[in-house]
């Protein structure tokens, strides 16, 4: 049922996202959460079955000890049996992740990279806007200071850099998450949480790591270009 119903529906939901960034941003999280909910439910059911089986094994072992006193009291349940039952959920998650990736009609990591790229761009835009506002505020404060001879002289002194730092501290950059909103951060956390439930946290981490690395390389190339033009 996981593959034929939930995984199939998951890929169908994401199919339109290949050509639309807006569709990707609005569809990825609910699609992941729906699939993760199904995996979580089946995993919990499997866990309950495993616990019941383990309890049955324990009870049978106790009955054997009662009817066969010659059994050593320290003869416990085989470790292999306990390990098998305890590892059922993990094996199920691993199997679920394998099914998801093996049935993919297109690249899930590619979709994740596009998703994280868009989120990073939104964050960068807000930070850039806040930095511009800070610089504008600093210019305004500098003009006010220049109108006062003593403060102007202080700003022209060797300690002028300290004065600049003071201006910057007086006009701090705000928290970009306050601008983006709690839902923005919540959606990012939701994607990461759903990927973890699906056993695909490594794919998620690789996707946003590649996005961040590309962003860093882009900034380096930008600075090199600016320096070369000076």
C-alpha positions as CSV (number, residue, x, y, z in Angstrom):
1,X,0.0,0.0,0.0
2,X,2.8,2.4,0.7
3,X,4.2,2.2,-2.8
4,X,1.0,1.7,-4.8
5,X,-1.0,4.4,-2.9
6,X,1.0,6.9,-0.9
7,X,4.3,7.0,-2.8
8,X,2.5,7.1,-6.2
9,X,0.3,10.0,-5.0
10,X,3.4,11.8,-3.7
11,X,5.1,11.8,-7.1
12,X,1.9,12.8,-8.8
13,X,1.6,15.8,-6.5
14,X,5.2,16.9,-7.3
15,X,4.9,16.4,-11.0
16,X,3.7,20.0,-11.8
17,X,6.5,21.4,-9.6
18,X,9.1,20.6,-12.3
19,X,8.2,23.7,-14.3
20,X,6.9,26.0,-11.6
21,X,8.8,27.5,-8.7
22,X,5.6,28.8,-7.1
23,X,4.1,25.4,-7.3
24,X,7.2,23.8,-5.8
25,X,7.1,26.2,-2.8
26,X,3.4,25.6,-2.1
27,X,3.3,21.8,-2.8
28,X,6.6,20.3,-1.5
29,X,5.9,20.6,2.2
30,X,2.3,19.3,2.3
31,X,3.2,16.5,-0.1
32,X,6.1,15.5,2.1
33,X,4.0,15.7,5.3
34,X,1.3,13.5,3.8
35,X,3.7,10.8,2.8
36,X,5.6,11.1,6.1
37,X,2.4,10.8,8.0
38,X,1.6,7.5,6.2
39,X,5.1,6.2,6.9
40,X,4.9,7.3,10.5
41,X,1.6,5.6,11.0
42,X,2.7,2.4,9.5
43,X,6.0,2.6,11.5
44,X,4.0,3.0,14.7
45,X,1.8,0.0,13.8
46,X,4.9,-2.1,13.1
47,X,6.4,-1.0,16.4
48,X,3.2,-2.1,18.2
49,X,3.4,-5.5,16.5
50,X,7.1,-5.8,17.4
51,X,6.4,-5.0,21.0
52,X,3.6,-7.6,21.1
53,X,5.8,-10.2,19.5
54,X,8.5,-9.5,22.0
55,X,6.1,-9.8,24.9
56,X,4.9,-13.1,23.5
57,X,8.4,-14.4,23.3
58,X,9.1,-13.3,26.9
59,X,5.9,-15.0,28.1
60,X,6.8,-18.2,26.3
61,X,10.2,-18.2,27.8
62,X,8.9,-17.8,31.3
63,X,6.5,-20.7,30.7
64,X,9.3,-22.9,29.5
65,X,11.2,-22.1,32.7
66,X,8.2,-23.0,34.8
67,X,7.7,-26.3,33.1
68,X,11.4,-27.1,32.7
69,X,13.1,-26.3,36.0
70,X,16.3,-27.7,34.7
71,X,16.6,-24.6,32.5
72,X,19.1,-22.2,33.9
73,X,17.5,-19.0,35.2
74,X,20.0,-16.9,33.3
75,X,19.1,-18.4,30.0
76,X,17.5,-15.4,28.5
77,X,15.9,-14.6,25.2
78,X,18.4,-14.8,22.3
79,X,20.0,-11.5,21.6
80,X,19.4,-12.1,17.9
81,X,15.6,-12.3,18.5
82,X,15.6,-9.0,20.5
83,X,17.7,-7.3,17.9
84,X,15.4,-8.5,15.1
85,X,12.3,-7.2,16.7
86,X,13.9,-4.0,17.9
87,X,15.2,-3.2,14.4
88,X,12.0,-3.7,12.5
89,X,11.1,0.0,12.5
90,X,14.5,1.0,11.3
91,X,14.4,-1.6,8.5
92,X,11.0,-0.4,7.5
93,X,12.1,3.2,7.3
94,X,15.1,2.1,5.2
95,X,12.8,0.2,2.9
96,X,10.4,3.1,2.6
97,X,13.3,5.4,1.7
98,X,14.5,2.9,-0.9
99,X,11.0,2.7,-2.4
100,X,10.6,6.5,-2.6
101,X,13.9,7.0,-4.4
102,X,13.7,3.9,-6.6
103,X,10.2,4.9,-7.9
104,X,11.1,8.6,-8.5
105,X,10.2,9.7,-12.0
106,X,12.5,12.7,-11.5
107,X,15.2,13.9,-9.1
108,X,14.0,14.6,-5.6
109,X,17.4,16.0,-4.6
110,X,17.0,18.4,-7.6
111,X,13.6,19.6,-6.3
112,X,15.0,20.0,-2.8
113,X,17.9,22.1,-4.2
114,X,15.5,24.4,-6.0
115,X,13.3,24.7,-2.9
116,X,16.3,25.6,-0.6
117,X,17.7,27.9,-3.3
118,X,14.5,29.9,-3.3
119,X,14.4,30.0,0.5
120,X,18.0,31.2,0.6
121,X,17.2,33.9,-1.9
122,X,14.3,35.1,0.2
123,X,16.6,35.3,3.3
124,X,19.4,37.0,1.4
125,X,17.0,39.6,0.0
126,X,15.7,40.5,3.5
127,X,19.2,40.7,4.9
128,X,20.4,42.8,2.0
129,X,17.4,45.2,2.5
130,X,18.2,45.4,6.2
131,X,21.8,46.2,5.5
132,X,20.8,49.0,3.1
133,X,18.5,50.4,5.7
134,X,21.3,50.2,8.3
135,X,23.7,52.1,6.0
136,X,21.0,54.7,5.3
137,X,20.4,55.2,9.0
138,X,24.2,55.4,9.6
139,X,24.4,58.2,7.0
140,X,21.7,60.1,8.7
141,X,23.4,59.8,12.0
142,X,26.7,60.9,10.5
143,X,25.1,64.0,9.0
144,X,23.7,64.9,12.4
145,X,27.1,64.3,14.0
146,X,28.9,66.4,11.4
147,X,26.6,69.3,12.3
148,X,28.2,69.3,15.8
149,X,31.8,70.4,15.8
150,X,33.0,68.4,18.8
151,X,31.4,65.2,17.5
152,X,32.6,65.9,14.0
153,X,36.1,66.3,15.3
154,X,35.8,63.0,17.2
155,X,34.7,61.3,14.1
156,X,37.7,62.7,12.2
157,X,40.2,61.6,14.9
158,X,42.3,58.5,14.8
159,X,39.5,56.9,16.8
160,X,37.2,57.5,14.0
161,X,36.8,53.8,13.3
162,X,35.5,53.4,16.9
163,X,33.0,56.1,16.2
164,X,31.9,54.2,13.1
165,X,31.5,51.1,15.1
166,X,29.4,53.0,17.6
167,X,27.1,54.2,14.8
168,X,26.8,50.7,13.5
169,X,25.9,49.4,17.0
170,X,23.3,52.1,17.3
171,X,21.6,51.0,14.1
172,X,21.7,47.2,14.4
173,X,20.3,44.9,11.7
174,X,17.0,43.4,12.8
175,X,16.2,39.7,12.9
176,X,15.3,38.7,9.3
177,X,13.0,36.0,10.6
178,X,10.8,38.7,12.0
179,X,10.4,40.0,8.5
180,X,10.0,36.6,6.9
181,X,7.5,35.4,9.6
182,X,7.3,32.3,11.7
183,X,5.6,30.4,8.9
184,X,8.7,30.8,6.8
185,X,10.9,29.1,9.4
186,X,8.2,26.6,10.2
187,X,8.0,25.4,6.6
188,X,11.8,24.9,6.5
189,X,11.7,22.9,9.7
190,X,8.7,21.0,8.4
191,X,10.5,19.9,5.3
192,X,13.5,18.7,7.3
193,X,11.3,16.9,9.8
194,X,9.4,15.1,7.1
195,X,12.5,14.1,5.3
196,X,13.9,12.7,8.5
197,X,10.7,10.6,9.1
198,X,11.1,9.3,5.5
199,X,14.6,8.2,6.2
200,X,15.9,10.8,3.7
201,X,17.5,13.3,6.0
202,X,20.9,12.7,4.3
203,X,19.4,13.7,0.9
204,X,18.0,16.8,2.5
205,X,21.3,17.8,4.1
206,X,23.2,17.2,0.9
207,X,20.7,19.4,-1.0
208,X,20.9,22.4,1.2
209,X,24.7,22.0,1.6
210,X,25.1,22.2,-2.1
211,X,22.9,25.3,-2.3
212,X,24.9,27.0,0.5
213,X,28.2,26.1,-1.2
214,X,27.0,27.5,-4.5
215,X,26.0,30.7,-2.7
216,X,29.4,31.0,-1.0
217,X,31.2,30.4,-4.3
218,X,29.0,33.1,-6.0
219,X,29.9,35.6,-3.3
220,X,33.6,34.8,-3.8
221,X,33.4,35.3,-7.5
222,X,31.5,38.6,-7.0
223,X,34.2,39.9,-4.7
224,X,36.9,38.8,-7.1
225,X,35.1,40.6,-9.9
226,X,34.7,43.8,-7.9
227,X,38.3,43.8,-6.8
228,X,39.5,43.3,-10.4
229,X,37.5,46.2,-11.6
230,X,39.0,48.6,-9.1
